[in-house]
Amino acid sequence: MKLLRQYFPKRLSELVALVSLSATVFLFIHTRSLTNRLQEVQRPYESSVGDAVYEFVNEEKPHHSRELNTAPEVYYGKLDANELNNTRKATKDVLFFNRVPKVGSQTTMELLKSLSIKNDFHYHKDRTQKVETIKLTYNEEKWLANLINYFDPPSVYVKHVCYVNFTQFDLPTPIYVNLVRDPVERVISWYYYVRAPWYFVERKRAFPDLPLPNPNWLRKDFETCVRTFDPECRFIPGLKRDGFGDHRRQTMFFCGHGDECTGFNTEIAMKKAKENVEKSYAVVGVLEELNKTLTVLEHYVPRFFKGALDTYWNEVHVFSKINRNIYKPPVAEATKEIVRKNFTREIEFFDFCKQRLHKQYLALNLDKKP
C-alpha cells in the first residue's frame, strides 16, 4: 500500500499533466499512423490535388494560357467593361477582401502582400481569432466598418466576415472583392482542413487552453460521415447555425448579417447574396478559373492587382505550397452527388458568380486586341 501511495500523484495538477501527456502521446501515434496511410493513398493523386490553394495549378502551365471550355459560347450581346465594374462606385481607395474560407483566399492574401510592395499600398489583415465570428451584431458591424474606414488609402483589409453595408453607417464605400469555389468541393476541403494535424497544432500553439480534439472525430472520414447521416454532414435546408460556426455556405459571406441570411440553402439568402454581388463587388473570382480571375482583377482593380497574373506565375513555387493539405483523401463522386442534392441554391449562386466573371472577361475584348 505504501508503494502505491509513493507513485500516486500528490497534487491534482500532476494528475492533469499525466493525463495530458498520455493524450498527447496517443494523438502523436495516431497522427503518425494516419499520415503514413494517407500518403500511401495519396501518391496517385499528388500531381493533381492540393488544398486551399489554386488546386488546378500545373506548374508547367504558362501564365498566359487559358482554361479550356468546350461548351458552346453564350452570346451576351454588347458588354461594357465600365458598366460591369463596381470599382467606380467605391468612394474610398480601400480594398476590402471579406474572404470566404477554403476558396484559395490564403494564397490570394500572399499574392496581395507581394503586390503591396510592387504597387505601393498598405496591407492589413485581421488577427487570428480563438472563435471566428463571421455574423456580427449591428454594433459589431458598425465597429468593423469604422475600423476599415480608419485605414489610410490606398489600403487592403482582409478578414473572414459576412458582407458589411457601409452606407447604413454613412461611411465611405470600399472596393469589394472575394472568391468562390464549387460548394461541395469547398465543404469537403473544410472538413479535412480542420482535421489536419498541423491545423490543431497551430491552434493549440496560439491558444494553449483549447482542448485537444477527440481521436474518434479525427478518424472520421467524409464518406462515412455522409453515408451514416452524421449530424456534422447532414445539410438540412433551412437549418440555422450560429454565425461563428457555419462555414458550410458561401452565400452567407455575400448575404450579410441579417437573420434571413442564416438558414442553410435558402432562396432568400441566395437572392440577397446575388443582389449584393451585383451592387457592391468589383470582382468575385472563381477558384477553378485562375487565369480568368487574375486577368479580370488586373483590369477591373488595377490599383491593387496590377501585375497579379505575372506575380502569381513567377512565384508559383511559393504560392502553390500554401496550406496544401496532404491529409485530404479523394472522395467518391457518388458521395458528392448525395451532398449536391442539398446544395442546390449554393450551386446556383456559384454558377451565377462564374457567369458574371465570364461576362467581365469577355467585356475586355482581349482576344481582339493585338
N, C-alpha and C positions, 0 to 999 in steps of 0.2 A: 504493500500500500504506500509506503514511504517513497518507493521508486516511482510510482505513478505520480505522486504529488510533485516529485522533483522535475518531471518533464511536462507537467501541466502548466500552461501559461498563467503567470500570476496576475497579469493585467489584461483587461478586455482588449486594449489596443494591440497587444501581442497576438491575441487570438484573431483579431480582424486582419492583421498583417499576414498571419499564417494562411488564412482562408484566401486572401487576395493573391498571395504568391502562388498558391495551388491553382487558382483560377487562371492566372496569367500563364503558368506552365502548360495547363491544359489547352488554352487558346493558342499558344505558340505551336504545340504539337499538331493541333487540328488545322491551323493555318498552313503549316508546312506540308501536311499531307494533302490538303486541298489544292495548294499551289502545284504540287507535283502532278496531281490528277488532271487539273485544268490545263497544265502545259502540254500534257500528252494529248488531251482533246483538241487543244487549240492549234497545234502545229500545222494541220492542213489549211487553217484559216488565217495564219499570221500575216500573209501578204495582202489580205483584203479587208480586215476588220480592225478598227481602232475604236476608241470610245471617247465621247465628249470632245472630240476634235473633228476636223473635216474628214470623216471616215472614208470617203470615197477617193481620197487623195492618192494618186500614184506618183511617186517621186520622180519618175522619168517623164511625166506628162508635162509638156512645155506650157509656160504660163499663158500663152496666147491662144491655147486650144479652147474649144467649146464643147460643152456636153452634147452628146448626140441625142436627137429626138426624132424618132421615125414616125411619130403621129402626124397626121396632116395639119398644116398650119391653119389656125383660125384667123379669119380676117376681121380686124377690129375697126376698119376704116382709118381715117387720118388721125394719128396720135400726136399730141403736142406735149413734149417733154416738160415744158414750163407749167402746163396745167396739171400734169401728173406729179409734180414735185412740190411737196408741202414745206420744203425748206424756206420758201419765200414767205410763209406765214409766220415764221418764228420772229419774235420781237427782241430776242437777245441771242448773242452768238455763243450759246452754251449747248452742248450736245448731251442729251440725257439718254443713256442706254439702260433701260429697265429690264435687264436681261432675264430671259426665260432659262431655267436650268436645263442642261443636257441638250443644248442645240448648237454646241460649238462656241458658247459665249466666253469660256475661259481662253480659248485660242484668240478670239476677237479682242479680248482685253489685252493680251500680249501684243497683238498687232497694233492696237491703239497706243500702247505705251511706246512702241517703236516709232510710230508715226508722230507722236507728240514731240519727239526730238527733231524729226525731219521737217515737220510742218509748224513748229513753234506754237504749241498750245499747252495748257495746263491739264494734267491728268489726275483725277481723283477717283477713289473707289471706296465703297462702304467697308468698314472693318468687319472682320469675321464675327458672326453672331452665335451665341450659345443656342438661341432659338431664332430661326429665320422667320420673321413675321412679314408676310407679303401683303396681307389685307390689313389696312390701317383704320383706326378711328378717324373721325373728322379732324380732331385736334392733332393727331399724329400726322395725317396727310398735310395739314397746314404747316406743321413744323418742318416736314421734309421739303415742301415747296419753297419755304423761306430759306432753308439751307442751300438748296440748289441755286436760288436767286442770289445768294450771298457771293458765289464764286465770280471772280473777275473774268470777263471774256477775253480771249477765247478759252473755254474750258470744257472738259469732258467729266461727267459724273456717271459712275456705274454702280448699280445696285439691283439685287433681286427684289422686285416690288411690283405691285399692280399699277396700272396706268393712273397717273396723277393729273387732275384737272386744275391747271394753274389759274385759269380765268376766273374760277369761282372765288379765288382769294385776291383778285385784282393784281396779279403778278405777271411779269413778262413771260411769254411762252418760249420754251426752249425748242431745239431741234430734236425730234424724237426718232430713234432708230431701234430696231430689235431684229431677232432672227426666230425662225420657226423650223420645225422638223416633222417628219412623219410621226403622228401622235402615238402610234403603237410602238414604233421603234424607240421613241423617246421614253415611254414609260418602262420599257424593258431595260433601257440604259440606266434609268434612275434606280430600278430595282437592284441591279448588280453594283451600281456605284456606291450605294450606302452599305453594301456588304463587303466591299473590297477592304482587305486588312489595312492598307495604308490610310483609308478614309477614317476609320475609327481610331487608329493610332494618332493621326494628326489632330482629331477632335479631342482625344484624351490629353494630348500634349497642351493644347490650347485651353482646355477646361478640365483640370485634373479631377474635379468632383463628379464628372459624368460617369455613370455606371458602365461597366463592360457589357457588350451585347450578349444575349443568350446564344450559346452554341447551336441549339436547335434552330433558332431563327437564321443564323448564319448559313447553316447547311441547306436550308430550304431553297430549292431551285424554282424558277419561274413557271416551268411546265407543270410541276406538281402543284404549285400554288394555284394556278388557274383551274386545273382539272379536278382538284379536290374542293373547289369553291371556298377556298380560304378567304376570310374577310379582307385580308390585305389585297387580294386580287379579284375581288368582286366589284365591278364597276357599274354600280346601280344608278340608272338615270334619275336625276333629281335629288340624289342623296347629298347632304351638305356635310362638309368637314370644317374644322377650324381653319382659319386662313393661314396659320403658320405651318400647317402640316400637309396641305393639299397641293402637292406638286404633280398631280396626275394630269392637269389640264393646262393647255396653252391659252385658251380663251380667257381665263381668269386674269392673266397678266395684261390683257388688252381691254378687258371689260371695265375694270375699275374696282372700287372698294364697297359698292352698294351690295345689299343683301341679295339682289337679283342676280348678282354675278357668282354666287357661291354654289348653286346647285349643279351637280355633275351632268354634263352633256345636255344642257337645256337650250331651247331655242332662243330664249330671251338673252341669255349670256352670249350666245354666238352672234346674234344680231347687233348687240351693243359693242362687241369686240370688233366686228366688221365696220361699224359706224366710226369708231374711234381710229381705226387704221386709216380709213379714207379721209377723215377730217384732220388728223394730227400727225401721222407718221410720215416722215420723209421717205424712208425705205424700211421695209420689212424683208430681210434676206431669207433665203431658204438654204438650209444646210446641205441638202442634196444637190444644189446648183451653185457651187462655189464661184466659178468664174463669172457667171452672170451676176451674182450677188455683189462681188467686189467691183465689177465694172460699173454697175448701177450706183453703188456707193461713191465711187470715184467721180462720176459725172453729176450726181444729184447733191452730194455733200462734199464738194472739193476742198473746202477749208480744212476739213478734218481727215478726209480719206484720199487726198491726192497721193498717188504712188502706191496705193494699197495692194494692187494686183502684183506689181513687181516686188514690193517688200515681202509679201507673203511667199511668193515662189522662190525668191532669192534666199529666204531664211526658212524654207520649208522643213529642213532637217531639225530646226529648233522647234518650230510650231507644231509639227506633227507628233511630237512626243509628249505634249502637254496633256495630263490627265488620261493617258492611254490606259485602258483597263484590261489587263490580261486575264482577269477573273470573270469575264463575261463570256459564257459559252454560247454556241449557236442555239437558237430557239426554232422549233419546227413551225413551218408555215401554217399547219393545221391549228396550232395553238394560237398563232397570231390572228387567224381568221375568227376564232372564238371571241377574242378580245375586240376585234374590229366591229363586231355587231353592236357593241355598246358605246362605240366611239363615233357614231355617225355624224354628229354635229361638230365634233372636234376635227374630223376628217374634212368636212365641208369647209370649215374655217381655214384649214391648211391649204386646201385646193384654191380657195379664194386668194390667199396670200401668194401662192405660186402664180396664179393668173395675173395678179396685179404686178408682180415683179417682172413677168414676161412682157407685159404691156409697156412698162417703164423702159425695159431694154430695147424693145422694138422702136420706141419713140426716138431713140438716139440715132437711128439710121446708120449704125456703124458699118453695116455691110455695104452701104452705098458710098461710103467715104473712101477716098484713095488712101 
